[in-house]
Amino acid sequence: MNLTLLLAMPWAGLRTSLRRVWVLFSLACLGGALALFLERPGFMHQAWSVATMLLAFWLAMMGLLLSSLLLPALEARQLSLPRLQRAAALSLLLNVVLVLVAVAPMVWLSGHPRVAGQVLLLGLAAGFAYALLPALWILPLLLLLMLPFWHSVGHLWHWRMIGPNDPRFIWVTTAVIVLAGLGCAWCWRRLLRYGVQPIGWRMRPTILNFHLSARRMTGDPQVLLACQTPSWLLPQVRMDAAGPGHFPRTLRIALGGVFLPVTVRSAARQLLLPGLLVLITFVPLLASKGAEHDANLRATVLSFAGMGIGLLILALMLTRSAQLFYRWRRPDGALALLSLLPGLGTGAAQTTRLLETLFGWMCAWTAPLIGISVLAVMVATHSLDLAVLQLIVLGLVPAAEVAAVYSTLGRRPLPSWALAVLAVLGMGLFIAGDDLLAFGGRAVLSGSLATFLLVGCGLGYAMSVLLAVRGRSALRHQPHPYLALE
């Protein structure tokens, strides 16, 4: 197998549209990091650190992509093709070297090559660890990896954080990378040796969920996800008060997935793991001894919280929109049966009830999160102007979701190439604006940066309005909203 085929092997399993999206995403990350590295001094406080985190995120995603080489290696093992199995491992090594060579000039341009190099290697190791290690190990592993960042573990409320500029941070980086590398190599070898046997959820790595979806494309993704989820994490649906007299809850049960009304106990269990992650990440920072001497530490933690909530809003929107699109695209005829529910009324009444349910569920999740994120930025920066700008940026998400709902229900989705371009540009604008507002502080309001951000948001709102009007106009001509796209 020649060098070109080995380098192209990770991309062979991706659809053409997904490859284009990945290329645009890579260009956006690399271009944004390069622009920050070359920016004039004083443009933004520690712009090189923001660029380094952007590159670390790109490397984590590349680690997730390269980990997918386990799938052809596993297939080759089951089909007794040792040459293809060795080719997958060799392709992994060559692509890792290629990725590191691509970011090496960026490390030099940062002006802090030692610190930037360590953070980038941590990002790459995090991507591989998330993909190849069992999901059950992620939370305790994160807890163990957080401990070396503290100077005194024995005194619970007198910890002192070790930053990347600390000389001891190199030992932390080395330990994390070595542990992640050994763990990933062990999991790779274990799966190849026992790949024919079924793997339980306790030992099943995340990347094999993509393997299951690839082998059973005709199945319902919600059913496939439920098969790989432990029973104690499965949602418990609230069936009480469902019926002709309570259409919103009835429609949410019929739509399923993220729209399901679950019990309080089930919701608490589903929020347990994210809550523990937040506690592990932020509570030690706020309670550390360094908070007494560093006035900027709490502002930094609040900035991270505001950025994290913004990314959570984006993730929830993408999940809801993707499920709605898939639900309306399935050609099995189950969608049309929703129009036969008793008491829904005419087609216009059915459309009104469905839109009220979808937009009500969207507001119930999005509005509180946006409020908390804006409040965190305002408290961290003490600037009302930045809080308003943050509100404008975060408002792009519900605007895009409204456009996605109308386009789906009106059977007027965009072509895949146009949707990919708009999605990458929109997510790039949202993530870049959210990061700049969280970490740029008042420097965002100086110069032309705020103007560019407002112009980009204006274009995003205009495109969302045009798509929403286009889909709503088509929806009004439908006999009822429950029509499949195909």
N, C-alpha and C positions, 0 to 999 in steps of 0.2 A: 504494500500500500504506500503510495507516494506521499510527499509532505503536504500537498494541497488537500488531498482527501482527509488526512489526519486533522488538519486545522479546521476543515469544514464539518467534521463529524458532529460537534455540538449543535450546529444549526440545522442538521438534516431532519431532526424531529419536529421542528417548528413549522407552522403554517407560514405561507408567504406574507400574509398581512402582519403576522406577529413578528416576523423578521424585520419588516419595515419599521414597525413600532420600536423594536429594540434598537435599530440603527439610529433612529431619531432620538431616542432616549439617551443613547451613548453620546451622540454629538452634542446634545443639550448639556449633559453633565460635564463632559470634557471642555466644551466651549465656555460654559459658565465658570468653571474652575480656572481656566486659563485667563479669562477676563479679570477675575478677582486677583489672581497672582500678578498680573501686569498693571493693575490699577495704581494710581498715584498714592503716595503715603497720605494718611489722614482721611482718605475717602470714607473708611468705615473702621471702627475699632477692631483690630486683629482680623482684617479681611482674609488673611492667609489661613486662619483657623477655620473660617466658614468654608473656604474653598477646599480645604483638606477634608472636612466632614462630608462635603458633597462628593469628593472622589472616593472616600471610604464607603459611602452608600452605594456608589456605582460598582465598586469592587465587591461589595456584599452581594449585589444582584448578579454580577458575573460569576461569583462563586456558586450561587444557586443554579445558574444556567449550566456551568461546567459540571456540576454534580449530576446533571441529567445523563451524563455518559454512563452512569451506573446502569441505566435501563437497557441500552444495547449490550452491555457486558453481561447483564443478567440473562437476557434472551440468548446470547451466544453460549452461556454456560448451560442453559437448559437444552439447547439444540446441539450441544457437543461441537462447538466451533471455537477451538482454543485460539486460533489465529485472530479472529475478530475480537475475542475477549482481550487479548494482549494489545490489539490496536486501540481499543477504547481506553485502556490505561495509559498507553503512550500518547494518545491524543490529549488526555487530561493534562499530562505533564507539559506537553508542548504549548498548549493554550495558556496554562498558568504562567509559563515563562514569557509568552508573548504579551500577556496582560501586564506583567510586571515591567517589561521593557517599555510598554506604551506609557506608563505613568512615571517612569524614572525621570524624564525631563521635568515633569511637573514638580517632583520632589525637590529638584535642584532650584527651580524658579521660586519655590515658596520662601526661600531665605532661611528656613529652619529645617534643613534636610533630615536631621536625626529624629526630631519629633514627628514631622510629617510622615516619614517612612514607617515609624512605629505604628502610627494611627492607621495608615493605609493597610499595613499587614494585618492589623487587628480586624479591619473591615472585611478583608478577604477571608480570614479565618472564621469570622462570624457567619459569613454566607455559607461556607462549606459545613460548618457545625450545624447550622439550622437545617440544612438539607439532608445530611447523612446520619446525624445522631438521632436516636429515638426521641419523639416529641416529649415523652414523659421525663426525659433527663434535662430538658432545657431549663426549667425553673430552678432546680437545685444546683445545676451547673452555673447559672447566672449568679446565684447567691454565693457560691464558692469563689467565683472569679471576682466578685466585688470586694471580698475580704482583703486581698493584697493591696488595694488602693488606700488602705487606711494604716496610719502609722502605729496606732496602739489599739489592738483589738480587745485587750483585756479590760479597758475602761470604756464601758458602753456609751456613756454620754460625753466622752472626751476624745473622740476620734479626731484624727487630723487627715484631711484628704491629701493624697499624693497626686499632683498634677502631672501632665505630660512633660513639663519642663524640669521636673525633679530627676536627678541622676539615677535614682532607684527605679524609675519607671521602666527603664530598659529591661530590668530583671522581671518585672511584671509582664511586659510584652513578650519576652522570650518564653516565660512559663505558660502563658495563655496560648501562644502559637504552637508550642511543642505539645501541650495537652490536646489542643484541637486537632493537630495533625495526626497524633497517635490514635485519638479516638475515631477520627474519620477513616483512617487506614484500617483499623480493626473492624469497623462496621462494614466497610467495603469488602474486606476478605470474608467476614462472617456471612454476609448476604450471598456472596458468590458460592460459598460452600454449602449453604442450606437454602438456596433460593428456590428449589423445587418444593420444599415443605412450606405449609402456610405459616405466616408470621403474625402473631397476635399484636394488638394495638400497643401493648407495653413495650415491645421491642421493634416496632415498625417505624422506620424513618419517614420524614415528611415527603421525600422525593418519590417514594413508592405510591403515594396517592395519585401523582401524575401518571404513574405506570398503570394504575387501575383504570383511570379515566381514559387513557389511550387505548386500552384493550377492550373497553366496553363503552364505545362512543354512543351506542344506541340507548343506553340506560339513562334513567333520570339522575342528574347529578346530586339531587337532594337525597335520593335513596342510596347512592354510592357513598355519600358523606356519612349517612346514618349507619351504614354497615361498618365503617371504620372508626366510629365514635363510641367510646365506652358508654354503657347503659346509664351510668349515673350522670353523664353530661348531656344525654339526650333531652330535648325540651319536653316538658309536660304541658300539654295544651289545656287551656281553660275552656271546657265545653259548656259550662253553665251560661245561661242567658243567651245561647245561640239559637237562632231560629228566625222566622219571618218578622218577629217584632224587634230584632236587634241585627239589622243588616250589616253595619260596619264590622262587628265581630264575626258574623257569618262569612262575609267576603274575605276577611283576613284568614280565616281557617281554610277557605277554599283556595286562596292564593298560596298558602303554605310558606315554608322557608322563613325568611327574616320577618315576614308579616304576621306570623303566628302569634296569637295572644297566649302567653305562657303564664304559669303560676308564679307567685312571688318567690317561692323556694327554688324553682327552676331558674328564674332570672338571677337569683343570688349565686347559685352554683356556676352559672355561665360567666358571671362577672368576677368570680373568685380569683381566677388566674391573672387577668389583667390588673385587678386590684393589688394582688401580691407583687406584681412587677412594679407597679407604681410605688408601693411602700418600700420595696428593696432599693429602688433608684433614688427617690426623692427624700424620704424621711431621714436616712442617715446624713444626707447633705444638710438638711435644715437643722439637724440636731448636733452637727459636728462642732468641735471646738473652734474650727476655722471660721465659723459664722460669727463668732464674737469679735474677730479681728478683721475680717474682710467684709466691708459693707456691700460689695458687689456680688457676694455669693448668693444671697437670697434673690437678688434681681436676676442672676443667671439661672437659678432654679425656676423662677417664675417664667422666664423667657422660654426655657425648655418645655415647661408645662403648656404654655400657650401654643408653641409649635406642635407639640405632640397632640394636643386636642384638635388643632387644625388638620393634621394628618388623619386623625380618627374620623373627623367629619367627612373627609374625602373618601376614606375607605368605606364608610357606611353608605355613602351615596353610590359608589361604584357597585357595591354588593346589591343594593336594592334595584338599581337600574339594570344590572346584568340579569338578575333573576326575573324581572318583569319582561325583559326582551326575550329571554329563553322561554318563558311561559307562553308568550304570544307567538312564538315561532314554532312550537311543537305541532306537528301535523297529525296528532293522534285523535283529534276531535274532542278531547276532554274540555277544552276551553269553551267551545260553543255550548256545552251543557250548563254553564253558569248562567246563560241567559234564560234558562228554564226554571230558575229558582222562583218559588211562589212569592208574589207580592212585590216584585221589582218594578212593575209598571211598564210604561212605554220605553222605547229606545232612549229617548232623551232623559227620562228619569233614571234609567240604568246607568247612563253615562255620568249623570250628576252624583249618584250614590258612589260609584266607583272612584271618581275624582276626589270626592270628599274623604273617602277612606284613605286613598293613597297620599294625598297632601296633608291630611290630618296626622297620619303616622309619620310623615317626613318632618312636619313641624314639631311633633312631640319629641323627636330625637335631636333635631338640628338646632332649634332655637335655644334650648338651655346650653348646649355645648358652645355655640357661638358666643352667648353671653359670658360664659366662664372664660373663654379664650380672650375675649376683648378686655374683660376685667383684669386678667392676669397681665396682659401687656400694659394696661394703664397703670396698675400698681407697680410694675417693674420699672417703667420709664417715667412715670409721673407726667405724662403728656396726653392731653385730650385729643390733640391732632393725630397722634400716632394711633390712638384707640379708634378714632373714626376711620382712619385709613385701613386699619386691621379689619374693621367691620365691612368696609367696601370689598376688600380682598376675599374675606370669608363668604360674603354674599354671592360670590361666583358659583359656589357649590350648589345651593338650593336653586339658583337660576338655571344652572345646567341640568339639574334633576327635573325641573319643570319641563324644560325642552325635551328631555329624554322621555318623559311620561307621555307628553302629547304626540311626539313622533312615533312612539311605539303603538299607542292606542289608535292613532290615525293611520297606521300602516304606511307611514312615510319615512322610513329610516334612511339615513344617508348611505351612499356607497361605502364599502369597507375602507377604501383608500382615503376618502375624505374624512370618514369618522376617525381613522387612525391618526391622521395629521392633526385634526382638531383636538383629539384627546391628548396627544402628546404636547401640543402647544398650550392647551388649557392647563394641564397638570403641571407643566413646566412653569407657567406664569404663576399659578397658585402656590406651588412649593417655593419658588424663588421669592415671591412677595412675602409669604409667611415667614421664611427664614430671615429675610432682610429686616422685617418689622420686629421679629423676636430678638435679633442679635445686633442689628444696626443702630438701634436707638435713634437719637435725634439727628444722626448723620443722614438718615433717610430723608429728612425734611429739607436738608440743605442741597443746593445744586438742582440738577435736572432729574435726579432719580425719582422723586415723588411724581414729577410730571409724566415720566415714562411709565411709571406704575399705574397712574390714573388713566393714561391713554390705553394701556393694555387691558385694564379692567373694563374700560368703556367699550372696547372692541369685543371683549368677552360677553358683556351684557347685551350688546347689540346682536351678536350672533345667536345668543340664547333666545332673545325675543323673536328674531326672525324664524328660528326653527320651531319655537312654540306656536307662533301664529300659523306657520305652515302646517304643522301637525293638527292644531285645533280646527283649522278650516276643513281638513280632510276628515276629522273625527265627526264633525257635524253632519256629514253626508252619509255616515254609516248607519245601517238599520239598528245596530246595537254595538257596544264596544267590544264584545267578546268574539272577535274574529281573528283567526290566526293570520300571521304574516305570509305564510306559504300554503 
